[in-house]
Amino acid sequence: MDVISSRNPAQHATFRHALTANLTPDGGLWIPARLAPFADIDGLLALPFADRCAAILQRVIGDEFAPADLDALAHDAFDFPLPLTPIDRQTWALELFHGPTLAFKDFGARLLARLLALHDRDATVATPRMILTATSGDTGAAVAHAFWHQPGARVVVLYPRGRVSAMQERQFAALGDNVLALAVEGSFDDCQALAKACFTDAALSAELRLTSANSINLARILAQVVYYFEIVAGLRAHGIDQAPLIAVPSGNFGNLCAGLYAQQRGLPVRQFIAATNDNRTVPNFLSGGAYLTQPSVATLSNAMDVGAPSNWERISALFGGDRARMLAAMRFGSATDAETRAEIARLWQLGWLADPHAAVASAVLQRVRQPHEVGVFLATAHPAKFPDAVEQVTGNSVALPPALARLVDLPLQSEPLANDVAALKRRLRA
Ligand SMILES: *Cc1c(COP(=O)(O)O)cnc(C)c1O
């Protein structure tokens, strides 16, 4: 796959380069140079999920990886269910939270870990790769799990101390072995800035073989493209041929970017809905304001507490920065914490337990849909990851799935870190 810089279309690279190179030389993000529609969309949609993933990966990066390797990788990485669950007669939830860390980020992290292992397979480098990731909660868990015990890889997770849920923290800070968790005195945006400062230090990056696992890594976006196809495939299996509205609960906007890429590849989608919590940088822009990044504010849907969404640059590049073209492809809206709680309660009445992130998407979907439209929202996390918010609303305690129950008694092993680049670099080199 030919990839280019979001800031300069003349800057080309291979997908393999983008997989390990973090940012582009001009500080932008790697984006696909072309997004031609796939031939035979109907044939693709008729395949079982893992076979369809393999077929899509082969079409996109089959020029750089052996097709048989990609086939094995897709079946190994995506070995958990992703049911499309009916909510009411015209609304569906795509449940993306049945992977090992119970959030959709397992898709991206598991593909990334396996692609890096394949990429490094032939290299004879003694230094292990260091995966550095900033997390607002779920990325750290997914990345840490995906690389945990993987030979030739070390993982460093930066997270805002006291601003992730106890369960999220346990999922990356209780693992140990090749996973180091650093609790930063600051916000998620501070963590993201710290990581970025390390990646832009060429000497440090080379010395430690620093590799990004954040949603700025194009491999993660690619992993997410595949499940959008499952939405249309699942609807067709239920006899619905109408192109759906798809509501995406958004923070860094990698997930929405993947959906837009799927649409460019020919997936029939009526429109996307960019749904945020009170971190309204993108809704403010789409409703006519300037694009102004802001300090993040804390909400119930904390994995979306992002004031400076890193993937917006990709979406902006896709539309040449043209707001009118963006508005043709997507609607938008935001939900407050009060609206999020009310939506969890409404969905519970309908028999489905939502986590706060799914509830944000569902609330905005309800607000902007027309009566005849089929709507799907992405359910990005298991409700058991946010027991306080959910129990407060439903009055019911959420049963802990085995993946979480195992972690409850493990001691945390994280270290505190000042919000200071020099301190971080010292720790990484130690
Ligand atoms: C990360 C995350 C999001 C936001 O996804 P982006 O790709 O950053 O927009 C939404 N929900 C959950 C549960 C998440 O972990």
The ligand as an SDF file (V2000), in Angstrom:
LIG
                    3D

 15 15  0  0  0  0  0  0  0  0999 V2000
  -11.0230    4.9920   22.5780 C   0  0  0  0  0  0  0  0  0  0  0  0
  -12.4710    4.8290   22.8040 C   0  0  0  0  0  0  0  0  0  0  0  0
  -13.4090    5.5820   22.0810 C   0  0  0  0  0  0  0  0  0  0  0  0
  -13.0000    6.6570   21.1110 C   0  0  0  0  0  0  0  0  0  0  0  0
  -12.4250    6.1370   19.9350 O   0  0  0  0  0  0  0  0  0  0  0  0
  -11.5620    7.0960   18.9900 P   0  0  0  0  0  0  0  0  0  0  0  0
  -11.0900    6.2210   17.9030 O   0  0  0  0  0  0  0  0  0  0  0  0
  -10.4420    7.6300   19.8380 O   0  0  0  0  0  0  0  0  0  0  0  0
  -12.4600    8.1860   18.5420 O   0  0  0  0  0  0  0  0  0  0  0  0
  -14.7540    5.3120   22.2840 C   0  0  0  0  0  0  0  0  0  0  0  0
  -15.1640    4.3950   23.1790 N   0  0  0  0  0  0  0  0  0  0  0  0
  -14.2970    3.6610   23.8930 C   0  0  0  0  0  0  0  0  0  0  0  0
  -14.8080    2.6750   24.8680 C   0  0  0  0  0  0  0  0  0  0  0  0
  -12.9230    3.8470   23.7260 C   0  0  0  0  0  0  0  0  0  0  0  0
  -12.0700    3.1210   24.4430 O   0  0  0  0  0  0  0  0  0  0  0  0
  1  2  1  0
  2  3  1  0
  2 14  2  0
  3  4  1  0
  3 10  2  0
  4  5  1  0
  5  6  1  0
  6  7  2  0
  6  8  1  0
  6  9  1  0
 10 11  1  0
 11 12  2  0
 12 13  1  0
 12 14  1  0
 14 15  1  0
M  END
$$$$
